Amino acid sequence: MTKDKLFSLDEAMEFSRQETRELFRRYVNPGLAGMLALLDFDKAFARAEGIAVWDREGKRYLDFLGAYGALNLGHNPPEVLAAVKRVMERPNLLQASLNPLAAALAHNLAQVTPGDLERVFFCNSGTEAVEGALKLARAATGRDKIVYCLNSFHGKSFGSLSVTGREKYQRPFTPLLPGCEAVPYDDPEVLEARLAKGDVAAFIVEPIQGEGGVIVPRDGYLKGARDLCDRYGTLLIIDEIQTGFGRTGYLFACEHDGVVPDIMCLAKSLGGGVMPLGAYIARPGVWDKAYGGMDKALLHTSTFGGNTLAAAAGLAALQSILEKDLAGQAAAKGRIVLEKLRQLKEKYNLIKEVRGRGLLIGLEFNQPVGGWFDKLTRGKVNELAGEYFGSLVAGELMNKHQVITAYTLNNPNVIRLEPPLIVTEEEIQQVLAALENILQGYGFIGVTLSGAKTALGSLLKRK
């Protein structure tokens, strides 16, 4: 079989949009390439700084997606890039040693996380942090059951997928990890009934369900879960991967309820948007039951976890997040966004609900009911709207107003507003004006037809 030539870095940086699309379709993920192309979401971006990215033609876009919470400091934060450059001559991977930068970052995380969380395991992503937390809970308790919430999202590797509460992502890979059972979110009565059996190693929960559609629980829910876990000898794992490092107006979202988990999962903005970096941090007593002593020290390891470049990025990112008081900024700016969105909800019946805390905000849209357009399409409008309407609104924001956002994975009828926490009030007002323009000028049918026109245009451009 004859192979094609290899591309150099310089050649890859000059790929046209069409070249990238075709290579993605052949070698990476054909379905994803087709979906992004249909929505005209496969633009080629050449530069990024702060909250903005620029395409090849020099057009500026505002990033209100923020890599699902990984860009709290924005794109290419100079303080993080400088830290990575400073350590490039040090060994990055050297297992026959203890990395002082990883030690320093672990210390710093122990100082800023709630309560007595202290033992840190470094990895490369959020799903790996969840995997490690699940293993720790089983080893520390000697129990094998894990309870999670319906509509949750904790990742797509095998263990984390087993505690992710959407059947669409689980079904093709069953049977999953045994002993994982789902309960409704924000329902302490059902949770207690399950924990009371006395066989649950851990309850894993998000302080706000991000991919579930930005679902904010009632005040006191996490505190009640903490009390129930204590009562029945179950460990509490809080997943702060998307909500952590200032996103919700607190450094960690569980602080809203004053809760200290037994294990906390971290990632995304921990690497400053520059390096892949995840971690979980646990109470010493929990860690020591599983991994205490030399005979158990190597039961769970990661080749790249806590490497020099990633640890340097983490040190700089955490320092910058604290110095800039990004949690305080998120709280203040989030109030502005939520107030304006609630005003828009009163004006436009296309908006069903506005939810969020800080700068993690979800906007859910109403579904059309009946009407001539639904009859004309033989009932397909409601069916398609439930799965794709959020992406159509996101497409209008991107293609008409240069605003990047996306729908939430477990509820595609919700678009998220999750910008870098350094966003300015002027940029916020620009995005809110763009959203009102869409609501005012289109309505459901208008957005649907405009999205169809964009898709048709994208298909024709490929011919």
C-alpha positions, -999 to +999 in steps of 0.1 A: +000+000+000+014+034-010+014+060+017+011+097+012+039+121+022+042+134+057+033+170+065+056+193+084+045+217+111+050+246+087+027+230+061+001+221+086-001+258+098-009+268+062-037+243+056-068+258+039-101+252+056-110+227+029-077+208+034-083+206+072-119+195+067-109+167+043-081+154+065-103+154+095-130+135+076-105+109+064-082+104+094-099+118+126-137+118+129-158+120+097-191+126+116-177+155+136-162+170+105-195+168+087-215+183+116-192+213+121-191+219+084-229+218+081-231+245+109-203+265+093-184+259+126-152+247+109-136+281+103-099+284+103-087+306+132-052+320+131-047+339+163-061+340+198-056+364+227-077+370+258-114+365+250-109+369+213-099+348+183-093+359+147-099+340+115-076+339+085-094+370+070-087+390+102-123+389+115-125+390+153-148+367+173-157+368+209-153+334+226-182+329+250-176+291+251-143+293+268-134+257+261-161+245+285-144+263+315-108+256+306-101+293+296-109+312+328-078+332+321-085+336+284-066+324+254-028+323+257-024+341+290+010+356+289+018+348+325+012+311+320+031+310+287+061+327+304+061+302+332+062+273+307+090+289+287+110+294+319+112+257+327+118+243+292+154+234+299+145+213+329+137+176+325+100+173+317+095+136+325+119+120+349+103+093+371+136+086+390+131+118+409+105+140+428+094+170+408+097+202+429+071+220+408+045+193+413+053+194+450+048+232+451+016+230+431+002+203+454+010+225+484-007+255+468-038+235+460-040+223+496-039+259+508-068+271+486-092+242+485-118+238+513-111+222+547-085+195+551-081+184+515-044+178+512-033+147+491-030+155+454-028+131+425-019+148+391-031+136+358-038+151+324-076+156+321-109+158+340-120+123+331-087+109+344-093+128+377-127+112+380-112+077+372-087+082+400-113+094+425-135+064+419-106+040+424-096+058+456-131+056+470-134+019+464-099+012+478-104+034+509-139+021+518-137-016+507-171-010+491-179-014+454-210+007+448-209+042+433-239+065+433-242+093+407-269+116+394-291+115+364-283+141+338-247+144+351-215+145+331-182+133+345-163+123+313-163+096+286-135+072+296-149+039+309-152+046+346-163+082+343-188+073+316-202+047+340-212+076+363-223+100+335-260+103+335-271+103+299-280+071+282-270+083+247-233+083+257-235+051+278-256+027+256-231+018+229-205+007+255-226-014+279-220-033+300-202-005+319-185-006+353-207-027+376-221-013+408-228+023+395-264+035+402-281+067+393-304+089+415-321+122+406-301+154+411-312+177+439-333+150+456-320+142+491-348+118+499-339+094+471-302+098+478-307+088+515-328+058+506-299+045+485-271+054+509-290+038+538-282+003+524-247+009+537-228-005+507-220+027+488-183+037+485-189+072+471-215+096+459-201+117+430-219+150+422-214+183+404-222+214+424-239+227+392-247+203+364-229+220+335-235+196+306-269+188+320-281+223+310-266+244+337-288+230+365-283+249+398-295+229+428-314+244+457-294+260+484-283+234+510-284+204+486-247+198+488-247+203+526-275+177+529-255+153+507-225+158+529-245+150+561-260+119+544-226+106+534-213+111+569-243+093+583-239+062+561-201+060+558-200+071+521-173+093+507-184+125+489-167+132+456-174+167+442-166+172+406-153+208+402-137+202+368-159+228+351-170+249+381-137+253+398-112+282+399-136+311+401-162+301+374-193+304+396-183+334+417-165+312+443-130+298+439-148+264+442-186+261+437-190+238+467-181+268+489-216+282+482-229+256+506-199+256+528-191+219+520-158+201+523-158+169+501-137+138+508-123+140+473-124+169+448-118+165+410-101+194+392-089+200+356-097+225+328-085+259+340-059+243+363-036+242+333-042+279+325-057+269+291-021+261+280-012+227+293-034+196+298-035+192+336-060+174+359-059+164+395-079+151+424-073+161+460-083+141+490-084+141+527-053+125+541-072+098+560-090+087+528-058+087+508-038+068+533-063+040+536-059+033+499-023+043+491-005+047+524+029+030+527+055+020+502+038-013+493+007+007+480+024+038+467+024+027+430-011+013+428-023+043+408+002+063+386+004+085+355+034+088+332+027+125+323+009+134+355+026+163+372+052+169+345+074+200+347+057+220+319+022+212+332+031+220+368+047+253+358+015+262+340-006+252+370+015+273+394+012+304+372-025+299+365-035+295+401-015+325+411-030+347+384-066+335+392-061+346+428-043+378+421-069+389+396-098+378+419-115+361+391-140+346+414-151+381+425-151+392+388-173+362+378-198+370+406-201+406+396-202+401+358-225+371+362-251+392+379-251+416+349-256+388+324-283+370+344-303+402+350-302+411+313-311+376+302-341+375+326-352+408+311-350+392+277-370+363+289-399+386+298-398+401+263-394+370+242-413+338+246-386+318+228-367+318+261-380+291+285-356+295+314-324+313+324-301+295+349-266+299+363-242+312+389-213+335+382-202+331+346-216+296+341-249+305+325-275+284+305-302+297+283-330+272+275-354+276+247-390+268+244-401+241+220-427+249+193-461+232+198-482+224+167-487+252+142-486+252+105-448+248+102-449+217+123-478+203+103-460+212+070-430+191+081-452+162+094-442+167+130-405+168+124-400+204+137-405+195+174-385+164+171-355+182+155-358+212+177-352+192+208-319+179+196-306+208+174-323+241+181-295+252+206-269+245+179-289+266+154-289+296+178-252+291+184-248+290+146-266+324+142-244+339+170-213+326+153-221+333+117-240+366+120-225+382+151-190+366+155-199+352+190-187+316+198-209+295+221-224+260+220-252+238+234-248+217+265-241+180+259-269+165+279-295+191+269-289+203+234-318+228+237-296+249+261-268+272+249-241+280+274-225+314+281-192+305+296-167+332+286-132+337+301-135+354+334-114+383+322-143+393+299-151+430+300-186+446+306-184+461+271-179+426+256-208+412+277-231+440+264-220+432+228-230+396+231-262+404+249-271+428+221-264+401+195-286+376+213-315+401+215-311+408+178-316+371+170-346+368+194-362+400+181-357+395+144-361+357+139-382+338+163-383+300+162-392+296+125-367+324+115-338+308+134-347+274+119-349+287+083-317+308+087-299+277+101-311+256+071-299+283+048-265+283+064-263+245+061-274+246+025-248+272+017-221+252+034-231+221+014-230+241-019-196+255-010-183+220-007-194+210-042 
